[in-house]
Amino acid sequence: MNNLRNALATALLLGTSTSTFAASTIDLTVKGLITPSACTPTLSAGGTVDYGKLSVNDLHPTYSTDLPQVTLNLQIACEATTPMAFKLIDNRPGTHTIGANMGLGLTDAGEKIGSAWLYFQNPVADGTPADVSVSLTNGSSWIRAINLDTRGLYAPSAAADFSVPIAVKHFATELQVGGVIAPTSSMTLTREVVIDGNATVEVLYL
């Protein structure tokens, strides 16, 4: 009897292990593109705009105080002619006081210090006067760009047609850097406050 029970149990287990069940499935696809050339961005002056020490007496108590404009040169050099774009990443997110510009950090009390903005001037693509286009739709459409902020994807374009980015080996543009300091009445200024704007220019490939 025990042998019969063991035989039945074995038969049941084997039957279960060899049964076939229909199943719903979905595929996962991993895609990408390895580009044969790389592009490297550089900024003049090490990418630093230093306003030194600002006296609180030179700042307005009830409205923003303009900072002097400074010119930096942005260059993007590629190993070969490459369809590429770039974007600005604010490393002090949520601290800007105006628009989608760079924030200048916070006081010790958590108050916003101000904003900085960047304007394109005299862009050149492979030695030819060019333009800069911006896409606010992740590359599906492009319009002419005036300034560089954190909302868009930017790319070199021909001066006569900024609706389509162009592939380049070398792109250069002046960046006019300006900004404002928030009204002093909005900040706690009982000790020195560090202006701490910081952003990254990242190159992407189209």
MOZIZI-V220476 format. One record per backbone hydrogen bond with DSSP energy under -1.0 kcal/mol. NH is the residue of the N-H (numbers start at 1). CO is the residue of the C=O. E is the energy in kcal/mol with one decimal. If there is no record, write none. Layout:
# MOZIZI-V220476
nh: (NH;NH)
co: (CO;CO)
e: (E;E)
This chain:
# MOZIZI-V220476
nh: (5;6;7;8;9;10;11;12;13;14;15;16;17;18;40;42;44;47;48;58;59;65;67;70;72;74;75;76;77;78;79;82;85;86;87;89;91;95;101;102;104;107;110;113;115;116;117;119;120;121;124;125;126;128;130;131;133;134;135;140;143;145;148;150;153;154;155;157;166;168;171;172;173;174;175;176;177;178;180;181;182;184;185;186;187;196;200;202;204;206)
co: (1;2;3;4;5;6;7;8;9;10;11;12;13;14;77;75;73;44;45;55;56;181;179;177;175;173;42;171;40;169;38;168;204;154;202;200;198;92;98;116;114;111;107;105;180;102;178;176;146;174;172;128;170;125;123;157;155;143;153;137;134;132;118;100;135;86;133;131;156;82;76;124;74;121;72;119;70;117;115;65;113;60;61;183;184;104;89;87;85;83)
e: (-2.6;-2.6;-2.1;-2.4;-2.6;-2.4;-2.3;-2.3;-2.4;-2.5;-2.1;-2.1;-2.2;-1.2;-2.9;-2.8;-1.8;-2.4;-1.3;-1.9;-1.2;-2.3;-3.1;-2.4;-2.5;-3.0;-2.5;-3.0;-2.4;-3.5;-1.9;-2.9;-2.9;-3.0;-2.0;-2.9;-2.2;-1.5;-1.4;-1.7;-1.7;-2.4;-2.2;-2.0;-1.5;-2.0;-2.5;-1.8;-2.3;-1.9;-3.1;-2.9;-3.2;-1.7;-2.5;-2.9;-3.0;-3.1;-2.8;-1.1;-2.3;-3.1;-2.6;-2.0;-2.1;-3.2;-2.2;-2.3;-2.3;-2.1;-2.3;-2.6;-2.4;-2.7;-3.5;-2.9;-3.6;-2.4;-2.5;-2.5;-3.2;-2.1;-1.7;-2.0;-1.5;-2.4;-2.5;-2.5;-3.2;-1.9)
